[in-house]
């Protein structure tokens, strides 16, 4: 039987399957030599029901993405795909109706629980990747959500606060 607890356990297990790849990609992004205009690394999760991708954007303090088009090949600025689309809760065609009924009845609770699990998972991978050694202040957020997680200060802040 599908319950919120069994669902979240399955989500955790499926996220764990992508951990090594995420750790490698975070490690890679942290070790880039960034253009001097880059002041913020903004790791943004894009979610749909049961799917997730994560992009890293190099930003200035005015909330603009920084791009580098100079001659120095060792400098980086722009966006970087940290995790391409993964399914954190695969559903077979036969189970689709049951899943959507369950999800519809528990939407708010599942959304809150998914957020907690995904953030905890990303933070764990961030730490394993040595993210705390990043020379650029870094944040994790969900696309179009006002709260974001300050990875260096280990706390939730509003999205607007990361630009100050």
C-alpha positions as YAML, in Angstrom:
chain: A
units: angstrom
residues:
- id: 1
  name: UNK
  ca: [0.00, 0.00, 0.00]
- id: 2
  name: UNK
  ca: [1.26, 3.45, -0.90]
- id: 3
  name: UNK
  ca: [1.61, 5.76, 2.11]
- id: 4
  name: UNK
  ca: [3.44, 9.05, 2.58]
- id: 5
  name: UNK
  ca: [6.13, 7.24, 4.57]
- id: 6
  name: UNK
  ca: [6.71, 4.50, 1.98]
- id: 7
  name: UNK
  ca: [6.69, 7.11, -0.77]
- id: 8
  name: UNK
  ca: [9.33, 9.26, 0.97]
- id: 9
  name: UNK
  ca: [11.48, 6.19, 1.71]
- id: 10
  name: UNK
  ca: [11.40, 5.31, -1.99]
- id: 11
  name: UNK
  ca: [12.26, 8.92, -2.91]
- id: 12
  name: UNK
  ca: [15.28, 8.82, -0.57]
- id: 13
  name: UNK
  ca: [16.46, 5.52, -2.06]
- id: 14
  name: UNK
  ca: [16.10, 6.79, -5.62]
- id: 15
  name: UNK
  ca: [17.95, 10.03, -4.84]
- id: 16
  name: UNK
  ca: [20.76, 8.00, -3.28]
- id: 17
  name: UNK
  ca: [21.24, 6.26, -6.64]
- id: 18
  name: UNK
  ca: [22.20, 9.63, -8.15]
- id: 19
  name: UNK
  ca: [24.42, 10.74, -5.24]
- id: 20
  name: UNK
  ca: [27.79, 9.80, -6.70]
- id: 21
  name: UNK
  ca: [27.09, 11.62, -9.95]
- id: 22
  name: UNK
  ca: [25.85, 14.69, -8.06]
- id: 23
  name: UNK
  ca: [28.93, 14.67, -5.79]
- id: 24
  name: UNK
  ca: [31.23, 14.53, -8.81]
- id: 25
  name: UNK
  ca: [29.39, 17.34, -10.57]
- id: 26
  name: UNK
  ca: [29.36, 19.57, -7.46]
- id: 27
  name: UNK
  ca: [33.07, 18.90, -6.94]
- id: 28
  name: UNK
  ca: [33.68, 19.83, -10.55]
- id: 29
  name: UNK
  ca: [31.65, 23.06, -10.31]
- id: 30
  name: UNK
  ca: [33.28, 24.13, -7.04]
- id: 31
  name: UNK
  ca: [36.74, 23.75, -8.57]
- id: 32
  name: UNK
  ca: [36.11, 25.93, -11.61]
- id: 33
  name: UNK
  ca: [38.19, 29.07, -11.77]
- id: 34
  name: UNK
  ca: [35.48, 31.69, -11.95]
- id: 35
  name: UNK
  ca: [35.57, 35.04, -13.68]
- id: 36
  name: UNK
  ca: [36.10, 37.77, -11.05]
- id: 37
  name: UNK
  ca: [32.57, 39.11, -11.65]
- id: 38
  name: UNK
  ca: [31.05, 35.86, -10.29]
- id: 39
  name: UNK
  ca: [30.01, 36.44, -6.67]
- id: 40
  name: UNK
  ca: [27.29, 33.79, -6.19]
- id: 41
  name: UNK
  ca: [26.86, 30.16, -7.22]
- id: 42
  name: UNK
  ca: [23.15, 29.52, -7.43]
- id: 43
  name: UNK
  ca: [22.31, 25.79, -7.51]
- id: 44
  name: UNK
  ca: [18.69, 25.62, -8.64]
- id: 45
  name: UNK
  ca: [16.50, 22.52, -8.56]
- id: 46
  name: UNK
  ca: [13.77, 22.15, -11.15]
- id: 47
  name: UNK
  ca: [11.12, 19.72, -10.03]
- id: 48
  name: UNK
  ca: [7.99, 18.20, -11.39]
- id: 49
  name: UNK
  ca: [6.07, 15.47, -9.69]
- id: 50
  name: UNK
  ca: [8.67, 12.69, -9.31]
- id: 51
  name: UNK
  ca: [11.36, 14.34, -11.49]
- id: 52
  name: UNK
  ca: [14.35, 16.52, -10.68]
- id: 53
  name: UNK
  ca: [17.17, 18.34, -12.44]
- id: 54
  name: UNK
  ca: [19.70, 20.79, -10.98]
- id: 55
  name: UNK
  ca: [21.53, 23.66, -12.69]
- id: 56
  name: UNK
  ca: [24.28, 25.84, -11.29]
- id: 57
  name: UNK
  ca: [24.29, 29.49, -12.34]
- id: 58
  name: UNK
  ca: [27.23, 31.85, -11.82]
- id: 59
  name: UNK
  ca: [25.78, 35.18, -10.76]
- id: 60
  name: UNK
  ca: [26.81, 38.68, -9.77]
- id: 61
  name: UNK
  ca: [25.40, 40.47, -6.68]
- id: 62
  name: UNK
  ca: [22.74, 42.17, -8.83]
- id: 63
  name: UNK
  ca: [21.08, 38.81, -9.58]
- id: 64
  name: UNK
  ca: [22.40, 38.70, -13.14]
- id: 65
  name: UNK
  ca: [23.96, 35.61, -14.62]
- id: 66
  name: UNK
  ca: [27.59, 36.20, -15.55]
- id: 67
  name: UNK
  ca: [28.90, 34.89, -18.86]
- id: 68
  name: UNK
  ca: [32.53, 34.76, -19.88]
- id: 69
  name: UNK
  ca: [33.46, 35.03, -23.54]
- id: 70
  name: UNK
  ca: [37.09, 36.04, -23.19]
- id: 71
  name: UNK
  ca: [40.20, 34.38, -24.43]
- id: 72
  name: UNK
  ca: [41.30, 32.79, -21.15]
- id: 73
  name: UNK
  ca: [40.07, 29.20, -21.48]
- id: 74
  name: UNK
  ca: [40.60, 28.44, -17.78]
- id: 75
  name: UNK
  ca: [37.97, 30.95, -16.62]
- id: 76
  name: UNK
  ca: [34.34, 29.93, -16.26]
- id: 77
  name: UNK
  ca: [31.12, 31.89, -16.04]
- id: 78
  name: UNK
  ca: [27.68, 30.78, -17.12]
- id: 79
  name: UNK
  ca: [25.44, 27.86, -16.31]
- id: 80
  name: UNK
  ca: [26.43, 24.28, -15.65]
- id: 81
  name: UNK
  ca: [24.17, 21.23, -15.52]
- id: 82
  name: UNK
  ca: [24.87, 19.55, -12.19]
- id: 83
  name: UNK
  ca: [22.20, 16.87, -12.52]
- id: 84
  name: UNK
  ca: [20.21, 16.08, -15.60]
- id: 85
  name: UNK
  ca: [16.65, 14.84, -15.31]
- id: 86
  name: UNK
  ca: [16.24, 11.95, -12.91]
- id: 87
  name: UNK
  ca: [13.09, 10.29, -11.73]
- id: 88
  name: UNK
  ca: [13.05, 10.17, -7.96]
- id: 89
  name: UNK
  ca: [9.88, 8.09, -7.95]
- id: 90
  name: UNK
  ca: [9.43, 6.03, -11.12]
- id: 91
  name: UNK
  ca: [5.86, 4.98, -11.78]
- id: 92
  name: UNK
  ca: [4.86, 2.23, -14.18]
- id: 93
  name: UNK
  ca: [1.99, 2.78, -16.59]
- id: 94
  name: UNK
  ca: [-0.11, 0.27, -14.65]
- id: 95
  name: UNK
  ca: [0.33, 2.24, -11.41]
- id: 96
  name: UNK
  ca: [-0.23, 5.73, -12.83]
- id: 97
  name: UNK
  ca: [-3.88, 6.09, -11.82]
- id: 98
  name: UNK
  ca: [-3.21, 4.90, -8.27]
- id: 99
  name: UNK
  ca: [-0.18, 7.17, -7.99]
- id: 100
  name: UNK
  ca: [-2.00, 10.30, -9.19]
- id: 101
  name: UNK
  ca: [-4.93, 9.65, -6.87]
- id: 102
  name: UNK
  ca: [-2.55, 9.19, -3.93]
- id: 103
  name: UNK
  ca: [-0.52, 12.25, -4.87]
- id: 104
  name: UNK
  ca: [-3.61, 14.40, -5.32]
- id: 105
  name: UNK
  ca: [-4.90, 13.46, -1.87]
- id: 106
  name: UNK
  ca: [-1.55, 14.21, -0.19]
- id: 107
  name: UNK
  ca: [-0.13, 16.96, -2.41]
- id: 108
  name: UNK
  ca: [0.79, 19.54, 0.26]
- id: 109
  name: UNK
  ca: [2.31, 17.05, 2.68]
- id: 110
  name: UNK
  ca: [4.25, 15.25, -0.07]
- id: 111
  name: UNK
  ca: [5.55, 18.50, -1.51]
- id: 112
  name: UNK
  ca: [6.82, 19.60, 1.92]
- id: 113
  name: UNK
  ca: [8.40, 16.21, 2.59]
- id: 114
  name: UNK
  ca: [10.01, 16.05, -0.87]
- id: 115
  name: UNK
  ca: [11.52, 19.50, -0.33]
- id: 116
  name: UNK
  ca: [13.01, 18.45, 3.00]
- id: 117
  name: UNK
  ca: [14.43, 15.23, 1.58]
- id: 118
  name: UNK
  ca: [15.87, 16.84, -1.57]
- id: 119
  name: UNK
  ca: [17.51, 19.68, 0.39]
- id: 120
  name: UNK
  ca: [19.02, 17.29, 2.96]
- id: 121
  name: UNK
  ca: [20.29, 15.07, 0.15]
- id: 122
  name: UNK
  ca: [21.84, 17.99, -1.74]
- id: 123
  name: UNK
  ca: [23.51, 19.34, 1.42]
- id: 124
  name: UNK
  ca: [24.95, 15.90, 2.17]
- id: 125
  name: UNK
  ca: [26.31, 15.60, -1.38]
- id: 126
  name: UNK
  ca: [27.60, 19.19, -1.18]
- id: 127
  name: UNK
  ca: [29.58, 18.37, 1.95]
- id: 128
  name: UNK
  ca: [30.93, 15.11, 0.52]
- id: 129
  name: UNK
  ca: [32.05, 17.03, -2.58]
- id: 130
  name: UNK
  ca: [33.97, 19.55, -0.47]
- id: 131
  name: UNK
  ca: [31.55, 22.33, -1.33]
- id: 132
  name: UNK
  ca: [32.26, 24.16, 1.90]
- id: 133
  name: UNK
  ca: [35.68, 24.97, 0.37]
- id: 134
  name: UNK
  ca: [34.12, 26.86, -2.55]
- id: 135
  name: UNK
  ca: [35.64, 30.30, -3.01]
- id: 136
  name: UNK
  ca: [32.30, 31.70, -4.18]
- id: 137
  name: UNK
  ca: [29.32, 31.92, -1.82]
- id: 138
  name: UNK
  ca: [26.81, 29.21, -2.77]
- id: 139
  name: UNK
  ca: [23.09, 28.64, -2.38]
- id: 140
  name: UNK
  ca: [20.57, 25.91, -3.13]
- id: 141
  name: UNK
  ca: [16.99, 26.68, -4.09]
- id: 142
  name: UNK
  ca: [13.99, 25.45, -6.00]
- id: 143
  name: UNK
  ca: [13.02, 27.27, -9.17]
- id: 144
  name: UNK
  ca: [10.47, 30.05, -8.53]
- id: 145
  name: UNK
  ca: [10.53, 29.59, -4.72]
- id: 146
  name: UNK
  ca: [11.41, 32.51, -2.44]
- id: 147
  name: UNK
  ca: [13.36, 30.53, 0.16]
- id: 148
  name: UNK
  ca: [16.88, 29.33, -0.51]
- id: 149
  name: UNK
  ca: [19.47, 27.49, 1.51]
- id: 150
  name: UNK
  ca: [22.75, 29.25, 2.25]
- id: 151
  name: UNK
  ca: [25.24, 26.39, 1.87]
- id: 152
  name: UNK
  ca: [28.11, 28.25, 3.54]
- id: 153
  name: UNK
  ca: [26.20, 29.58, 6.54]
- id: 154
  name: UNK
  ca: [24.04, 26.43, 6.79]
- id: 155
  name: UNK
  ca: [20.68, 28.18, 7.07]
- id: 156
  name: UNK
  ca: [17.53, 29.12, 5.19]
- id: 157
  name: UNK
  ca: [17.23, 32.68, 3.89]
- id: 158
  name: UNK
  ca: [14.95, 34.50, 1.49]
- id: 159
  name: UNK
  ca: [15.99, 34.54, -2.12]
- id: 160
  name: UNK
  ca: [16.46, 38.32, -1.99]
- id: 161
  name: UNK
  ca: [18.97, 38.06, 0.88]
- id: 162
  name: UNK
  ca: [21.51, 36.19, -1.22]
- id: 163
  name: UNK
  ca: [22.05, 39.25, -3.44]
- id: 164
  name: UNK
  ca: [23.08, 41.54, -0.58]
...
